[in-house]
Amino acid sequence: MAGVRRPLARSVQLKLDVRDRVDHLPGQHYVVRLTAEDGYTAQRSYSVASAPDEPLVELFVERLEDGEVSPFLADVVEPGDELEVRGPIGGWFVWEGDEPALLVGGGSGVVPFVAMVRHARALGRLDLLRIAVSTRTLAELPYADELVAAGALVVTTREAHGIRPAARLTAMDLVPLWEPGQTAYVCGSTPFAEAAGQLLVGMGVPPTSIRVERFGASGEPVPPG
């Protein structure tokens, strides 16, 4: 473990120095596996926040009260500790930096989009990305400053944000961000991902142009299909 930060309540940013690392693509994830003294194992998948050219793998973990992995990572892990990880994994929910994309994220579902933003910035192609994110409050949004700096539209559901009152993300928010030829990436909890996907389809976005990654109760990415 090369670095541990706890920038938000109930969360942790981990920076891993992975042996024999294979470069990842933005949108991929790593599996973190824990083994107890009695041999019991638990594992969860966490999206990568770092860009492919960064020397360390950065993961963001939200602490879930009934989780088997996240409480240990959020509360116990310190720099110098060793973790068993496997990755990078995933080939469908990835952005390689050469096509326009609309990114729609909810809560900690913004993490893979941070990797995409960082990759776009490294390539000098932030112009390829349009971003909309939904969060309860701005203080609860991971990487809020970085997303805002990249031009993200931020919608808050429990407080006013700027001149905008508390409200959910709507089609009217997304229409100005959508352009023909984009691939739309949606990531968040299952209810958020389903609602955002329906908004996009209702706007006329072709279903074949929408890629959805939703998170189950465990916080683990759920494969599409």
Long-range contacts (C-beta under 8 A, 24 or more apart in sequence): 1-77, 1-78, 1-79, 1-80, 1-81, 1-82, 1-83, 2-56, 2-79, 3-56, 3-79, 4-77, 4-78, 4-79, 6-74, 7-142, 8-139, 8-140, 8-142, 9-140, 10-62, 10-63, 10-74, 11-60, 11-61, 11-62, 11-63, 11-74, 11-108, 11-142, 12-60, 12-61, 12-63, 12-73, 12-74, 12-77, 13-49, 13-58, 13-59, 13-60, 13-61, 14-58, 14-59, 14-60, 14-61, 14-73, 14-77, 14-83, 15-50, 15-56, 15-57, 15-58, 16-56, 16-57, 16-58, 16-59, 16-83, 16-85, 17-55, 17-56, 17-57, 18-57, 18-85, 18-87, 21-57, 22-88, 23-52, 23-88, 24-48, 24-50, 24-52, 24-57, 24-87, 24-88, 24-115, 25-52, 25-88, 25-91, 25-94, 25-95, 25-96, 26-51, 26-52, 26-94, 26-95, 26-96, 26-97, 26-112, 26-115, 26-116, 26-118, 26-119, 27-90, 27-93, 27-94, 27-95, 27-112, 27-115, 27-116, 27-185, 27-213, 28-87, 28-88, 28-89, 28-90, 28-91, 28-93, 28-94, 28-112, 29-87, 29-88, 29-89, 29-90, 29-112, 29-221, 30-57, 30-59, 30-85, 30-86, 30-87, 30-88, 30-89, 31-85, 31-86, 31-87, 31-89, 32-59, 32-69, 32-73, 32-83, 32-84, 32-85, 33-83, 33-84, 33-85, 33-86, 34-68, 34-69, 34-72, 34-83, 34-84, 35-84, 42-68, 42-69, 43-69, 44-68, 44-69, 44-70, 44-218, 44-219, 44-220, 45-89, 45-220, 45-221, 46-111, 46-219, 47-111, 47-112, 47-115, 47-187, 47-221, 48-87, 48-88, 48-111, 48-112, 48-115, 49-111, 49-112, 49-114, 49-115, 49-118, 49-143, 50-115, 50-118, 51-115, 51-118, 51-119, 51-121, 51-122, 52-119, 53-119, 53-122, 54-118, 57-85, 57-87, 60-108, 60-111, 60-114, 60-142, 60-143, 61-219, 62-107, 62-108, 62-142, 62-219, 64-217, 64-218, 64-219, 67-218, 67-219, 68-218, 70-219, 90-221, 92-211, 92-224, 93-185, 93-187, 93-211, 93-213, 93-221, 93-224, 95-119, 95-183, 95-185, 97-123, 97-125, 97-128, 98-128, 99-128, 99-181, 99-182, 99-183, 100-128, 100-129, 100-130, 100-179, 100-181, 100-182, 100-183, 101-128, 101-129, 101-130, 101-182, 101-183, 101-184, 101-185, 102-130, 102-131, 102-132, 102-174, 102-177, 102-178, 102-179, 102-182, 102-183, 102-184, 102-185, 103-129, 103-130, 103-131, 103-132, 103-133, 103-184, 103-185, 103-187, 104-132, 104-133, 104-169, 104-174, 104-184, 104-185, 104-186, 104-187, 104-196, 104-200, 105-131, 105-132, 105-133, 105-134, 105-186, 105-187, 105-188, 106-133, 106-134, 106-135, 106-169, 106-187, 106-188, 106-189, 106-192, 106-193, 106-196, 107-134, 107-135, 107-136, 107-140, 107-141, 107-142, 107-188, 107-189, 107-192, 108-142, 108-188, 108-215, 108-219, 109-187, 109-188, 109-189, 109-192, 109-193, 109-213, 109-215, 110-141, 110-142, 110-143, 110-147, 110-187, 111-142, 111-143, 111-187, 112-185, 112-187, 112-213, 113-147, 113-185, 113-187, 114-142, 114-143, 114-146, 114-147, 116-185, 117-146, 117-147, 117-150, 120-150, 121-150, 126-150, 126-151, 130-177, 130-178, 130-179, 130-182, 131-177, 132-169, 132-173, 132-174, 132-177, 134-168, 134-169, 134-188, 134-192, 153-177, 168-195, 169-195, 169-196, 169-199, 170-199, 171-199, 171-202, 171-203, 174-199, 174-200, 174-203, 175-203, 178-203, 178-205, 182-209, 183-209, 183-210, 183-211, 184-209, 184-210, 184-211, 185-211, 185-212, 185-213, 186-210, 186-211, 186-212, 186-213, 186-214, 187-212, 187-213, 187-214, 187-215, 188-214, 188-215, 189-214, 189-215, 190-214, 190-215, 190-216, 190-222
